[in-house]
Amino acid sequence: MVTINVAVLLAVIVVIRLRRRTQARSRSDEKMTVLIVLALGILLAPTPVGESIADVLGQITTGATQASR
């Protein structure tokens, strides 16, 4: 039996949808892309990968705020 990770499937869908030209998208198409990306974020957030991404982004923002002082 083949199992498919939902997060990986959504990531592939996002990449395919974002490769299309911007002029060819309708408003409903853009809204659907946003919903898919939000669902992907919700699936990745509690995983170790999501936590490491959040840590890296936190370090970048901390460095940027300290550099601006």
N, C-alpha and C positions, 0 to 999 in steps of 0.2 A: 504494500500500500504506500502511495506517495503522499507525503505530508508537505504542505506549503505554509510557510510562516506568513501570517497576514501582514506584518510590518514590511517584509521584503516585497510582497506582492504590491502593496500600496506604494512603496518606493519606486518600483518599476513603472507603475501607472503614472506617478507624478513626473518621472523623467520623460516618459513618452508624451504626456500632455504638454509639458513645458518646451519640448523641442519644436512644437508647431509654431508657425509665425503668429505674431501678435495680431496682425490685421485680420486673420482668419477666425478669431475667437469672438463669440457672442457674449453678452453679459451672463447668460445662464451657464455658458461653458466656463467662464471665469469663476463664477460662484461655486460650481461643482469642483473645480480645481482647488479652491480655497477650503472647501469642506473635506476633500480628500487629504490635503496637507495637514489640516487640524486633526483629523483622525489618526494620521501617521504620527503626529507629535504626541497625541495621547497614548498611543501604543508604545512609543519609544521612551517616554518620560520615566516610567518606573524601572526600566531595565538598566543594567550596568553601563551599557553604551550611552543611554540617555543621561545617566548621572555623570558620566565622564564628559560628555558634551557640555552639560550645564557647568561643571567645574571649570573647564577650559574657558567658556564664555565669561564666567565670573572672574577668573584671573585676568582676562583681557580687559574687562570693564574696570576692574580695580586698578590695573596698570595705567589705563587711560585717564582715570580720574586723578590719580596721583601725579601723573605727568603734567596735567593741566594746572596744577597748583603752583 
